[in-house]
Amino acid sequence: MNEVLKEIGELGLVPVVKIERVDDALPLGNALIKGDLPVAEITFRTAAAEDAIKVLTTELPELLVGAGTVLTVDQVKRAVGAGARFIVSPGFNPKVVDYCIEHSIPVTPGLNSPTVLEMALERGLEVVKFFPAESSGGLRFLKDMAAPYSGITFIPTGGINADNFNAYLAFNRVHACGGSWMVKADLISSGRFDDIIRLVKEAVCKLLGFEFAHLGINEETEEKALGAANALSELFNFPVKEGTSSVLAGAGIEVTKKPFLGKKGHIAIATNNIDRAVAYLKRKSVSILPETAKERAGKLQAVYIGKEISGFAIHLIQR
């Protein structure tokens, strides 16, 4: 998959931005970065769009910037000339799509029917926009439409909000979601960039869904691990379950049979999507320990990060 589209998938959410004034572009871009969501789809619905893209790509190279509501080949040329790294269109315009493919420009055209989906497949597209998502039948319709077609994923946009985006993302054929609730035009035009930072952070927090899963305690031997687990059981009536390398006391405590990572043990943190969680932590310069990765059916299920807190290693697990 194209690296830009891959990055969009790792981010999981794409703020769809309508900018009326070029002067608002830079503070908006900074707000997205501070909110831990460094991506923006600038819609070509205003006279300021082209210059706003140019400002963002010049001043904030760490921000992934694309152009949305692109209707013509001329707009593609202008957007890419301004620095846009991906193109989004509300419908499937063959001229726009074919131009982008010919010039290796990542493009996600909008569609909401099997007929148009087959046009995308015929051109080898791997990611398309499902638009308008909610008024086209929502997640249920998307699942029905996607069922006969493998090898293509979707970015639902239109009616996506804080209350429903995670339901879409839970469907394994959804690549990411696009929405404007975090970056509403009135928030931008009134300079309420602190509110945008808050809304973006809330969305990212909800997207990742980080939550304490269990505590791991390092013991030196199998005998000591069993002793610790049984002691917890006697005190609190926790059920004891012995595994190959550790003993569980209830659902929240794991006692290892020999020391592993972490001076004291580990803290397991569950997440809605471990791949997006890993990408998020890497953006914060937190390394991952690939030798600790555990997969199931080729998909990452658990991995340790290269950071300890108070003597405890941190273990990410897929919820």
Secondary structure, 3 states (H helix, E strand, C coil): CCHHHHHHHHHCEEEEECCCCHHHHHHHHHHHHHCCCCEEEEECCCCCHHHHHHHHHHHCCCCEEEEECCCCHHHHHHHHHHCCCCEEECCCCHHHHHHHHHCCCCEEEEECCHHHHHHHHHCCCCEEEECCCHHHCHHHHHHHHHCCCCCCEEEEECCCCCCCHHHHHCCCCECCEEECCCCCHHHHHCCCHHHHHHHHHHHHHHHHCCEEEEEEEECCCHHHHHHHHHHHHHHHCCCEEECCCEEEECCCEEEECCCCCCCCEEEEEEECCHHHHHHHHHHCCCCEEEEEEEEECCEEEEEEEEEEECCEEEEEEEC
